[in-house]
Amino acid sequence: MKSDVGSDARRMFWSTEAGGTERCPQCKGELESEHQAYVVVTRLSGILDHFIVGTDCGYFCVDCPTVVLEKERFAQVIEFGIGISREIEFVVMGTVDMAAIPADKRDAELGTDDNPIPLVEFMNLDQQCPSSIGKSSKQPGRKPKRRWR
């Protein structure tokens, strides 16, 4: 796997919708695990926040621009990172192109006006629904609400 996977625009699928992390849901090619930085937006009690998550639970297709994220592991990383124990919604926006950070800014804080996050948005971001994690996200006896676009 090439080391600059974060600089390529890709389609993102959760492992639960892709049938696992063995094969690409688009081309049936091989998937390889790769440590990558992702931009995540969370919503907790109506408040939006964003942060960068570094994890190896992304599986990149070697043949096409697709990545499959292990949903449960990714949710655990987010939950641990922000220390929540109640319902929170999140969307993974895309990868961080670390190679796009200018050499003189690599030690500076990312996400400032002077050093914006080099986000490579997922191609199918507009088709993603927020995912939920937390103790109250699964209420017994209730059917999930259908989301209309």
C-alpha positions as CSV (number, residue, x, y, z in Angstrom):
1,M,0.0,0.0,0.0
2,K,1.3,3.4,-0.8
3,S,2.1,5.7,2.1
4,D,0.1,8.7,0.8
5,V,-3.4,7.2,1.0
6,G,-4.6,10.2,2.8
7,S,-4.1,12.5,-0.2
8,D,-6.4,10.6,-2.5
9,A,-10.2,11.3,-2.6
10,R,-12.1,8.1,-1.7
11,R,-15.5,6.7,-1.1
12,M,-16.1,5.6,2.5
13,F,-18.2,2.7,3.6
14,W,-18.7,1.3,7.1
15,S,-17.7,-2.3,7.6
16,T,-21.3,-3.1,8.6
17,E,-22.6,-2.0,5.1
18,A,-19.6,-3.4,3.2
19,G,-19.9,-6.9,4.7
20,G,-16.6,-6.7,6.6
21,T,-13.1,-5.6,5.8
22,E,-11.9,-8.4,3.5
23,R,-13.1,-7.2,0.1
24,C,-13.9,-3.8,-1.4
25,P,-17.6,-3.2,-1.7
26,Q,-17.1,-1.4,-5.1
27,C,-14.7,-3.6,-7.1
28,K,-14.2,-6.7,-4.8
29,G,-10.5,-5.9,-4.7
30,E,-8.3,-6.6,-1.7
31,L,-8.4,-4.2,1.3
32,E,-5.4,-3.3,3.4
33,S,-5.3,-1.8,6.8
34,E,-3.5,1.5,7.0
35,H,-3.0,4.0,9.8
36,Q,-4.5,7.3,8.8
37,A,-5.7,10.6,10.3
38,Y,-9.4,11.4,9.8
39,V,-11.5,14.5,10.4
40,V,-14.5,13.7,12.5
41,V,-17.5,16.1,13.3
42,T,-19.5,15.3,16.4
43,R,-22.8,16.5,17.6
44,L,-23.5,16.3,21.3
45,S,-26.6,18.0,22.8
46,G,-26.9,20.1,19.6
47,I,-23.3,21.3,19.8
48,L,-21.0,20.6,16.8
49,D,-17.3,20.0,17.2
50,H,-14.6,18.6,15.0
51,F,-11.3,16.9,15.7
52,I,-8.7,14.7,14.1
53,V,-8.5,11.0,14.9
54,G,-5.5,8.8,14.1
55,T,-6.4,5.1,13.8
56,D,-5.6,1.9,11.9
57,C,-9.3,0.8,11.5
58,G,-9.4,2.0,7.9
59,Y,-9.1,-0.6,5.1
60,F,-8.0,0.9,1.8
61,C,-8.7,-0.8,-1.5
62,V,-5.6,-1.5,-3.6
63,D,-7.5,-1.3,-6.9
64,C,-10.0,1.6,-6.5
65,P,-10.6,4.8,-4.5
66,T,-12.5,3.2,-1.6
67,V,-12.0,2.9,2.1
68,V,-13.9,0.7,4.6
69,L,-13.9,1.8,8.2
70,E,-14.5,-0.7,11.0
71,K,-17.5,1.0,12.5
72,E,-17.4,-0.4,16.1
73,R,-13.7,0.2,16.5
74,F,-13.9,3.7,15.0
75,A,-16.8,4.5,17.4
76,Q,-14.7,3.2,20.3
77,V,-11.8,5.5,19.3
78,I,-14.1,8.5,19.2
79,E,-15.8,7.6,22.5
80,F,-12.5,7.1,24.2
81,G,-11.0,10.3,22.7
82,I,-13.8,12.6,23.9
83,G,-14.7,10.6,27.1
84,I,-18.5,10.4,26.6
85,S,-20.9,7.9,28.0
86,R,-24.1,9.1,26.5
87,E,-25.4,9.3,22.9
88,I,-23.3,11.3,20.4
89,E,-23.6,11.5,16.7
90,F,-20.6,11.7,14.4
91,V,-19.7,11.9,10.8
92,V,-16.3,11.1,9.3
93,M,-15.6,13.8,6.8
94,G,-12.5,12.5,5.2
95,T,-8.8,12.0,5.6
96,V,-6.0,14.5,6.5
97,D,-3.4,15.0,3.8
98,M,-0.4,15.2,6.0
99,A,1.9,15.7,3.0
100,A,0.0,18.9,2.1
101,I,1.1,20.6,5.3
102,P,3.9,23.0,4.5
103,A,7.3,22.1,6.0
104,D,7.4,25.3,8.1
105,K,4.0,24.6,9.6
106,R,4.4,20.9,10.6
107,D,5.1,21.8,14.2
108,A,2.3,24.4,14.4
109,E,-1.3,23.7,15.5
110,L,-3.6,22.4,12.7
111,G,-7.0,24.0,12.2
112,T,-6.0,27.6,12.7
113,D,-6.5,30.4,10.1
114,D,-2.7,30.3,9.5
115,N,-2.6,26.5,9.2
116,P,-5.9,25.0,8.0
117,I,-6.5,21.2,8.1
118,P,-5.8,19.7,4.7
119,L,-9.0,17.8,4.5
120,V,-9.6,15.4,1.6
121,E,-13.4,14.9,1.7
122,F,-14.9,11.5,1.0
123,M,-16.5,11.5,-2.4
124,N,-19.8,10.2,-1.0
125,L,-19.9,12.4,2.0
126,D,-23.3,13.8,1.0
127,Q,-24.8,10.3,1.1
128,Q,-23.6,9.5,4.7
129,C,-26.0,9.7,7.6
130,P,-24.6,10.5,11.1
131,S,-23.6,7.4,13.1
132,S,-24.5,7.2,16.8
133,I,-22.5,5.9,19.7
134,G,-23.3,5.8,23.4
135,K,-25.5,4.1,25.9
136,S,-28.7,5.8,24.9
137,S,-28.3,5.3,21.2
138,K,-30.1,1.9,21.3
139,Q,-33.4,2.2,22.9
140,P,-35.2,-1.2,23.3
141,G,-38.6,-1.6,21.7
142,R,-38.2,1.5,19.5
143,K,-37.9,1.4,15.7
144,P,-35.2,3.7,14.2
145,K,-36.5,6.8,12.6
146,R,-36.2,6.9,8.8
147,R,-34.2,9.8,7.5
148,W,-35.4,11.5,4.4
149,R,-33.1,13.6,2.2
